[in-house]
Amino acid sequence: MLFKLAFVLSVNKKYFIMKQLISLSVSILCISAIFTSCIQNKTTRTFKITRPVYKLKQEVYDNIQTQPATSILSGGKMFLKGNYIFLTEKNKGVHIINNANPSSPINESFIPIPGTEDVVVKGNILLADCFIDLLSIDISNPSNIKLVNIAKNVFPERNTVNGFSIDSNSVIVEWITKDTTTTGEYYTKFMTANGVATLDNFGSSQSPSITGVAGSMARFVIVNEYLYTVSSSTLRVFDISNANSPIAKSSVQMGWNIETIYPLKDKLFIGSQTGMFIYSISNPTNPTQLSTFLHANMCDPVIAEDNYAYITLRSGTNCQGISNQLEIVDITNITNPILKKTYPFTNPHGLSKDGKLLFICDGVDGLKILDATDINDLKTIKTISMAKTYDVIAYNKRAYVAAEDGVYQYDYSDENNIKLLSKISTK
C-alpha cells in the first residue's frame, strides 16, 4: 500500500514538473516572439555627434607664439591697425595679414588662440579673449610674438560651450564629429551624455580717440585708455593704460542677447536682439545708460554718427524675428532716439559709413553701397555680387569686406568707379 502511494506521488510529481516545464517553454517562446517583434519594430537613427577635445590651459598658452601662415578656413571679425589686418577665425586664432600693398596683401602668420572671438590692438599689444581669460600678446615683432599677460576668469559667462565646461585648468581646442547610430528611446539618453547633435560654427565715423578700427560686429572696442567689452549680458571696462596688464575696473549688467558695441566720441552704442542701448562714458569707468531704442526681436549690429544711428535687423539661426531691414534712428536728442526711416533688405549683417557712403553686407546678395546724403531717400550706387557677406569696414577710401569665401578690398575713392583691389580666399 505504501509502495503504491509512493508510486502515485512520484508519477504526479513528474507530471507536475513536466507541466511546469511545458508552461515555462511556452512562456519563453511567447516572450521571445514578443521581443523579436519589438526588435523588428524598433527604428534606428544615424546622427552626428560632436565632442570637444580638451587640452591643459598651460600647454595651450605655451603654444601661443608666431606660427607660419595657415589657410583661412572661415573669415570672421576684422581689426585694422597701421598696415595690418588682424582677422579672427572664431575659436581658432588670429591671422596676421600684411596690407602694406593693398593690391597684394600677404597672409603673414597665425596666432593659435582657442576660444577667441574678438581682438583689438593698442600700441604693440594685441588683446584677445580665450574663453574666460583675456590675453595680452606682444606683436611688436609679428614674426616672434609673445604672450605677456593672462587676465584670468574675467569673462566668467563663457565657462561653457554647447553644454561643455571650461575651467581654470583646461580649454577646448577642437571638436570631433562622427556618425553614431542608436535605436529608439536610447537616442535622447545618448545625446545628453555624449555630445551635441549640431555645432553652430556663424568706418571713418569712428572718433579719433579710437585705437585702430573695428567692424560693426565687434564685441571689443578701445576708447582712449580703456577697453570696453560686451558679452551676452554684461558690459565690462578694463583700464589698458598699460596694455601689458589690463585691470578690470567695472561691469554693468544689461539684460540678455547683447551682440555688438560701437564707440562714438564719449558714447557707446550697443546692439542687442531687442534694441539699441546708448551709454555715456564721459566717466570712462562708470558707463551710464542714456536711452534705449527698442525694436522687434532680431539680430542687430549698429553704427552711429553725429545725428543718426544705423541698425541692420535680420532673421537667422539665433534670431527669432522674420524682418530683414535697415533702420535709421535720429539721435539728435540722445536721450530720446526716434525712428526716422526703414528700408527692406535681404539679410543684412555688418555695415559701415564713410561720409555720404553707406556700406551694407546683405548676406547672399553681396555688398551694397548706398548714397545716404538724404536719409529719407537712400540711393543704391552699386551692388557687388559675392559669396555671403558678414562684415565691412569702410576707412580711408577703402572697404574691407569679410565674406564667406574670403576677405575683399575695394577702392572707392571714385564712387563711380569702385574697384576691387584684392582678395584673400578662404577654403
Sequence and secondary structure as in RCSB ss.txt:
>XXXX:A:sequence
MLFKLAFVLSVNKKYFIMKQLISLSVSILCISAIFTSCIQNKTTRTFKITRPVYKLKQEVYDNIQTQPATSILSG
GKMFLKGNYIFLTEKNKGVHIINNANPSSPINESFIPIPGTEDVVVKGNILLADCFIDLLSIDISNPSNIKLVNI
AKNVFPERNTVNGFSIDSNSVIVEWITKDTTTTGEYYTKFMTANGVATLDNFGSSQSPSITGVAGSMARFVIVNE
YLYTVSSSTLRVFDISNANSPIAKSSVQMGWNIETIYPLKDKLFIGSQTGMFIYSISNPTNPTQLSTFLHANMCD
PVIAEDNYAYITLRSGTNCQGISNQLEIVDITNITNPILKKTYPFTNPHGLSKDGKLLFICDGVDGLKILDATDI
NDLKTIKTISMAKTYDVIAYNKRAYVAAEDGVYQYDYSDENNIKLLSKISTK
>XXXX:A:secstr
 HHHHHHHHHHHHHHHHHHHHHHHHHHHHHHHHHHHHHHHH  EEEEEEEEEEEEEHHHHHHT B EE   BSS 
  EEEETTEEEEEETTTEEEEEE SSTTS EEEEEEE TT   EEEETTEEEEEETTEEEEEE SSTTS EEEEE
ETTS GGGSEETTEE  SSEEEEEEEEEEEEEETTHHHHHHHHH BS      TTS TTBSSEE TT SEEEETT
EEEEE SSEEEEEE TTTTS EEEEEEE  S EEEEEEETTEEEEEESSEEEEEE SSTTS EEEEEEE SSSB 
 EEE SSEEEEEEB BTTB     EEEEEE SSTTS EEEEEEE SS   EEEETTEEEEE GGG EEEEE SST
TS EEEEEE  S EEEEEEETTEEEEEETTEEEEEE SSTTS EEEEEEEB 
